Amino acid sequence: MISKKTKYALKAMEHLAKKSNGRPVLIAELASAENIPRKFLEFILLSLRKGGLLTSRIGKGGGYLLAYEPSEITLGSIIRILEGGFSLVHCLDGNGTKQCEDGNDPSCCGIHLVMVDLKKSITAILEATTLADIIRKKESANRIKSNILDYSI
């Protein structure tokens, strides 16, 4: 499961991708629009700026902007900055050299081997999915939902 910090980061990045129009967005505006606690959002945006995904301007007309086009920012890059990656089981944490908590040899553990494949699949999807994809999927879902007629009585 992703942390609340990462979920908020994804919401903030989506908002910046849709609403900035090349203009910086203030933290207060972003926090209010996405219902994210301001102090928490400040920490998240600073992390994303240090990670190279955002730029910021100080002073009047200041705020945060995406450093790249939405089609160039992957979910994987956002998650790596905030979570440092992800692990489905203890022995996959980091570079995969940790020993199994049960003392099993990871190279012969069926669970470990399946989790390695699962992690590769999830990573491939996260690296192939961009902010632009999230926006397209959301807009498509909203169009479909708005065209549904409710005939209930």
N, C-alpha and C positions, 0 to 999 in steps of 0.2 A: 504494500500500500504506500502511496506517496504521502509525504507529510503535508500538513496544512500550509506550511511555508511554501512548498512547491506548488500546491494548488493555487494559492494566492498569486504566486509568481506567474503562473500560466494565465490566470485571469487578467493580471496587470499587463502582461505582454500582449495578450489579445486586444485589450482595450487600446493600448498604444498603437497597435497595428491598424485598428479600425478608425480611431478617433483623432489621431494627431495631425494628419494632413500636412506633415512637414513642420508643424509648430510644436514646441515643447509643451508638455502637459505637466501641470503642477501636481505635487504629491497630494495636496488637499483635495483637488478635483478628482484625482484617480481613486483615492481612498473612499471618498464619498460615493462615486459612481459605482464602484465594485464592492462596497460594503466591507472594506478591509481596514483593520485598525491602523491608524496613521503611523505610529512608532514602529510597528511590525513591518509595514510597507516600506518605511525608510530603510530599514536593515536589508530587506529583500532587494530593493532597487539598487542600493549600494553594492551588494554582492554581484548583481547582474552587470553593473557598470564596471566593476573591477574585473569581471569575467569577460568583458569586451562586447557584450550584447547590447548595452545601452550607452548613450552619451548623455551628458547633462550640461546645462547652461545655468550660470548663476546670475542673480539680479532680475531686474524688470524684464519680462518676456522669457524668463528662465523656466526650467523644468527638465523633464526627461524625454528623450527620443530614442527610437530604435537605432542601433548603429548600422543595421543592414536592412534590406528589404524583407518583409515577412516571408517571402518564398525562400529566403536563405537562412532562416533561423529555425533549427530543428528542435523538437521536443527533447531529444537526447542531449543537446547542448545546454538547455535550460536545466534539466535534471542533474547533469554532471556538475554544473556550477553550484547548485544548491544542496544536492544530496551526496555528491562525490561518487556517483554511480549507484547501483542497487545490487542487492544480493537476495536470492530466494532461499538459500540455506547458508548456514555458517561457513561451510567449507568452500563456498564460492566467493566469500568476501575478499575484496582486494584483488590480488593477483592469483588467487585460487590455490595458494600453497598452504593454507591453514588445514590443520588436521580435523577430521570428523570428531564431533563431540562424543560419539559412541566408540571411537577408537578404530573405526573401519578404514581400510585403504581406499581413498577416493577414486583411484583408478579402476577399482573393481566393485564399487558400490553402485547398484542399479539406480538408487534414488539420485545420487550425485550425477550420474551420467545423463539421466533424464532432465535434471535441473540445468545442466550445462546446455543441452539442446534448447530448452525453454528460454533460458537467458539469451542465447544467441538470437532466437526468433523475436523476442521482445525488443532487444537492442536494435535489430534490423528495422523493425517498425518505427521505433522512436527516432532513429537516424534518418528515416525516409519521410517522416511526417513533419511538416512545417507549420508555422503559424498561419500561413495562407491556407493550408489544408483545413485547419481547425475552423477558420472563418467560413470557408466554402461549405464545410459539413454543417455548421450551425445554420447558415443561411438556407441551405437546402432543406434541412429538417424543419425550419420555421415556415418555409413556403409550403411544404407538404402538410404541416399541421394546420396552417391557415386555410387550406383548401378542403379540409375534412368537414363534412356537414354532419351535424348531430341530429339524428331523427328520433331521439328518445322522447318519450311522452311522460 
